[in-house]
């Protein structure tokens, strides 16, 4: 009888030790679950924000060239130096970015595209098109004039 009890205790002890080892391996080698990252969090973690720079204003009514932005693009095309663009390919694209202050003056002009020669020519033409021209300033929801950034695609 003592032999049966000792064998039973030995079997129970083996099962308890096996259970404890299984739990320890399960906890020790478990996969760590990452918390779900939002796109906003990823963007902010890659680009530190300078808190001294205010966020861009919410513009309900964007700034416009006096006769419309299409007229501005046509004016830029007229001012382009065709001789400088002849050696370049025919399908050229860039983006004209203008910063218009609350008085309607163009403060800064930038161009972003693949071809640097084309970008510089478009920038010169845009500067000619905006020289001494008052734009209609952008307005926020309350109708106050605000600084606005205007992005215009340009193809040649």
N, C-alpha and C positions, 0 to 999 in steps of 0.2 A: 504494500500500500504506500509506503514511504517512497518507494521507487517511482510509482505512478505520479505522485504529487510532485516530486522533484522534476520529473520529465515535463509535466504540465507547466510548472513554473519556468523551466528553461525555455519551452516553446513560447510562452507569453513574453518572457524577457527578450527573446530574439525578435518577436513581432514588434515590441515597443521600440527596441533599438533600430530596427529597420524603418519604422514609422518616423522616428526622430531624424534619422539620416536622410530620408526622403524629403522631409520638410526643410531641413537645412540646405540641401541641394536646390530645392525649388526656390527658396528665398534667395540663396546666394547667387544663383545663375539666372534669375528671372530677368527679362528684358525691361529696361527702363522705358516708360512711356513718356514721350515728350508732350508738353502741353501744346495745344494748337496755336501756331503763330498766325497772326493776322497780317495782311499785306502791309497795312499801315506800320505795324511794329517792325517788320523787316526793313522797310524804307527808312524809318527813323533810326534804326540801329546802324545802318550803313552811312548815313549822312548826318553828322551832328548838327544840331540847329543852333544858330547864333541867336540868343534871346534878345539881343539889343536891336535886331532887325525886326520891324513889325511885319505881320503877315500882309500879303497884298490885299487891297480893299476889294470888297465884293462889288462888282460893277454890273448894274442891271442894264444900263444903256452904254455900250462900248463907244469909244471915240471913233469919229469918222472924218474922212477927207471931205471938204466942202461939197463936192458933187458926188460923193459916194466912193467907197473903196475900189470899185471897178474902175472908176475914172482915174484914181491914183495909180493903179496898175498900168493902165493905158499910158498915162503920163510918164511913168518910169520906162516903159517900152520905147516911147518917143525919144527919151533922153539917153538911151543906151548908145554906146560907141560901137557901131556895127563892125568897124575895121578891127577892133581888138577882139571881137568874138568870131571872126571868120575862120581862124585856124581851129576853133573848138568844134566839138560834135554838135549836132543839131538838137538833140533832146537833152536840154539843160534844165535843171531844177534847183531852186533855192528857196529859203524861207526868209522873208523880210520881217524883222521884229522892230517895231517902233515904240518908243516910250513917249507918251503924250502927257504933258503936265496939265494941271487943272485950268490953266489959262488957254490951252489949245495949242501950245508951242511944242514942236517935236524936240525933245531933249537929247535923245540918243537913237541911232539907227544901227542895227546889226543885221548881218546876213549869214545864214547857215546852210551850206550845201556841200556837195562833194568836190566841186571844181573851184579852187581858190581864185583863179583869174576871173571867172564868171561872178563869183561872190563880190569881189572888189569892184567890178564894173557895175553891178546892180546897186551896190551901196552908193557909188558916185552918182548914178542916175536917180536914186531915191533922195539923195541929199539935194540934187538940183530940183526935183519935183516938190520938195517940202520947203525950199528956201523962201522965207518971208510969206509962208502960207499958214493961216490960222486954221487949225482943225477944230471940229466940234468936240469939245472935251467930253470924256466919259462921265456918266452920272450914276450915283448909287441909288438905292431904293427910295431915299428921301428926296431925291432930285438935286442933291449937292454935287457940284463938279469935283471930280477926283482924278488922281493920276491913273493912267490906264496903259496897259501893254497891249499892242495890236500885233497879232501874228497873221501875216498874209503869205500864202504860197505864191510862188512866181515861176512860170515856165517860159522858156524861149525856144 
